Amino acid sequence: MVTHPKVSRAPARTKVLNPITTTLLRLGLRPDPRMALLTVRGRKSGRDCTVPMGVFDRDGHTYVVAAFGEVNWVLNLRAARTATVTQGKRSATYSAEQVHGEEAALVLRECLAAYRPSPLAGPMLRQRIHVSADASLEVLALEAQRTPVFRLTELTAATTA
């Protein structure tokens, strides 16, 4: 059984970088091809909350990784169990399920390989996640217990104008 600690805080610079990245993504400019906007209904407010996110496709499944741990969007996603992912002009609604073990470890490995070398995301990831992409699956699975990984299953797709 996985227990969930109190809400974590993302690094302070995300308060500056997230609105910039969100604006770029809404304009159709993707600094990274994996970047998307994840929109989840707030568990307390009931309002939609949108955050920029790396989205990973692996073995026919779509995943998101909570690189900063138990932040609010994670708690919202657990409560709502659905999210909308927007990449460019394509928007789709997904059901969300947190995964564990080897499945989570393999996705986390891909996330770390993609973003740890980045001059923007890398320092923030290294500040919180102290394992590298080449760590064993056992070590990565342990890290995934504090760095949630969600499998997204598409429910509906729509193209935005």
N, C-alpha and C positions, 0 to 999 in steps of 0.2 A: 504494500500500500504506500502510495506517495503522499507525503504531507506537504502542504504549501505554506511557506513562510510568509511573513508580512510583506506588504508592498515594497518593492525596491524602487530606487530612483535611477533614472538614466543619467549619464554624465551631464553636467551643466551645459556643455556646448551644444547638446541636442536641442535646447530651447532656442538656439540661434539657427542651427543647421536644419532642423526639421521643417520650419516654415519656408525656408529657402528651397529645400529639396521638394517639398510639397508643391510649391508654386511652379518650379521647373517641370515637374511631372504633369501637373494640370495643363501646362502649356504644350505638352507633348515632347519635352526635352528630357531624355533619360540619361543621367550621368553614367549609368551602368545598365546594361540590357536586362539584368535581373530585377531592377528596381520597379516597384509598383506602389500604388496607394492601397492600404488596407483600411476598410471602413467597418467599424463594429459599433453596435448599439451599446451605449453606456449602461452599466448594470444598475446605477443609482439614478442618473439623470434621465435615462431613456432617449437621450440625444445621440445622433451618430457622431462618432469620433473617428478621425482619419489620421493615419500616421504613414510616413514613407517606410518601405520595408523591402528587404531582399526576398524574392520568391524563388524557390528552387524546385525544379522538376527532376524527379528521380524514379526510374522504373515505372513510368506511367502515372505517377502521383505528383501532386503539388504540395509543397511544404513551406512553412514560415518558421523562423527561429527567433525566439525571444532572447536576443543576445545580451540584453541588460537585465535578464531575470524576471522576477515577478512584478513587472510594471503594470500600470493600469490597463493597457490594452489586453494584456494576458488575462487578467481577471475578468474583463469585459467579454473576451472571446469564450472563456470557459462558461460564463453565465449565458451568453447569447447562443452559443454553439453554431452560429452562422456569421459569415462576413462577406463583404463585397470586395473583390480585388479588381482594380482598374490599372491596366497597362496600355498606355497610348489611348486609342479610341475604343478599346475593348474593355467591357466591364462584365464581370460574372459574379454570381452569388454561389457561395460554397458552404457546405457543412464543415465543421471543424472538429477534429478529434486529436487530443494530445496523444503522442506516441512515446514509447519508452524503449529501453534496451538497445539491441543492435540497430533497429530501424532509426531510432533517434540518433544514435552514435554516427551512423553513416551520413545522415543529413547534416549533423553538426560538423563533421569532418569537411564536407563540401563547403559549408558556410565559412569555416575558418580558413580554408584554402583560398576562397574567393576574396574575403574581406580583410584578413589580418595583414596582408602586404599593402593595403591601401593607405595612402598618406592621410586620408580623412578618417576612415572608419577604423583602421588598424590600431592607432593609439588608444581609442576608446575600448576596443575589444580586448587588447592586451592588459588594460587596466583592470578588467573584470574576469576575463577567462585566462587562466594560467596554463592551459594545455595547448599544444600545437596540433595542426591537422594530421601530423604523422604519429600522433599518440595511438596507443593500442585501442581497439574497440571497447575493451573493458574500462579504460580510463575515460574515453569519450562518453560512454554510457553513464558513468558516474557523474560527469560534468553535466550531462543532459538532465539529471535530476534537479539541478539548480538553474538550468538554461533550457526552458521548455521548448519543445518542438511539436508543431501541429501539422497533421496531414489534412489537406483541404480537398474535399470531393465536390466537384462542380454540380450545382443544382440547376442553374439557368445561366444563359449567356445572352448578352445584348450588346449592340454596338451603339455608342453614344454619338450624337451628331456633332 
